[in-house]
Amino acid sequence: MNTADLAEGYHFVRADNADKTATCRGADISFEAGVTYQAIVDGFLVSDNLTATAENIQNDYRYSDHNPVVLKFRMN
């Protein structure tokens, strides 16, 4: 994520646990841990007047080909 490419007043937010919890999977087969392709595709563009944190939630793609992401905001 290169913030130099953003307009002034914006920054990127990604989950602190993004290196451990993927957010999407290949949908060509049923999910099987260690077999199914997984990737991290969720990141957020946030204006500088907000502080935001994100957390990827591991639920083994129970309802979708995406795991949920919780995003919390605080106004500065």
C-alpha positions as CSV (number, residue, x, y, z in Angstrom):
1,M,0.0,0.0,0.0
2,N,1.6,3.2,-1.2
3,T,0.1,6.3,0.5
4,A,2.1,8.5,-1.9
5,D,-0.5,7.6,-4.6
6,L,-3.4,8.9,-2.5
7,A,-4.9,12.4,-2.6
8,E,-3.9,14.5,0.3
9,G,-5.9,13.9,3.5
10,Y,-6.3,10.1,3.0
11,H,-4.6,6.9,4.2
12,F,-5.0,3.2,4.0
13,V,-6.2,0.9,6.8
14,R,-5.7,-2.9,6.8
15,A,-6.3,-5.4,9.5
16,D,-3.5,-5.9,12.0
17,N,-4.1,-9.7,11.7
18,A,-4.1,-9.6,7.9
19,D,-1.0,-11.7,7.7
20,K,-2.8,-14.5,9.7
21,T,-6.4,-14.4,8.5
22,A,-7.3,-14.3,4.8
23,T,-10.5,-12.5,3.7
24,C,-11.4,-14.4,0.5
25,R,-11.0,-17.8,-1.0
26,G,-11.3,-19.6,-4.3
27,A,-14.8,-20.7,-5.0
28,D,-14.0,-23.5,-7.4
29,I,-14.2,-26.1,-4.6
30,S,-15.7,-26.3,-1.1
31,F,-13.5,-24.7,1.5
32,E,-10.8,-27.0,2.9
33,A,-8.1,-25.5,5.1
34,G,-4.7,-25.9,3.6
35,V,-6.0,-26.8,0.2
36,T,-8.3,-24.0,-0.9
37,Y,-6.6,-20.9,-2.4
38,Q,-6.9,-17.9,0.0
39,A,-6.0,-14.2,-0.3
40,I,-6.3,-10.9,1.5
41,V,-8.3,-8.4,-0.6
42,D,-9.8,-6.1,1.9
43,G,-8.3,-2.8,2.7
44,F,-9.9,0.6,3.3
45,L,-9.4,4.1,2.2
46,V,-10.0,6.5,5.2
47,S,-9.9,10.2,5.5
48,D,-7.4,11.7,7.9
49,N,-10.1,13.1,10.2
50,L,-10.8,9.4,11.2
51,T,-8.8,6.9,13.1
52,A,-9.7,3.4,12.0
53,T,-8.8,-0.1,13.0
54,A,-9.7,-3.3,11.2
55,E,-9.8,-7.0,12.2
56,N,-10.3,-10.0,9.9
57,I,-12.6,-12.5,11.4
58,Q,-11.8,-16.2,10.8
59,N,-15.1,-18.1,10.3
60,D,-13.9,-20.6,7.7
61,Y,-16.0,-18.9,5.0
62,R,-19.2,-20.3,6.7
63,Y,-21.6,-18.1,4.7
64,S,-19.7,-16.8,1.8
65,D,-16.4,-16.9,-0.1
66,H,-15.3,-14.0,2.1
67,N,-14.5,-13.8,5.8
68,P,-15.9,-10.8,7.6
69,V,-13.9,-7.7,8.5
70,V,-14.7,-5.6,11.5
71,L,-13.9,-1.9,10.9
72,K,-14.0,0.5,13.9
73,F,-13.8,4.3,13.5
74,R,-13.1,7.2,15.8
75,M,-13.4,10.8,14.7
76,N,-10.4,12.9,15.4
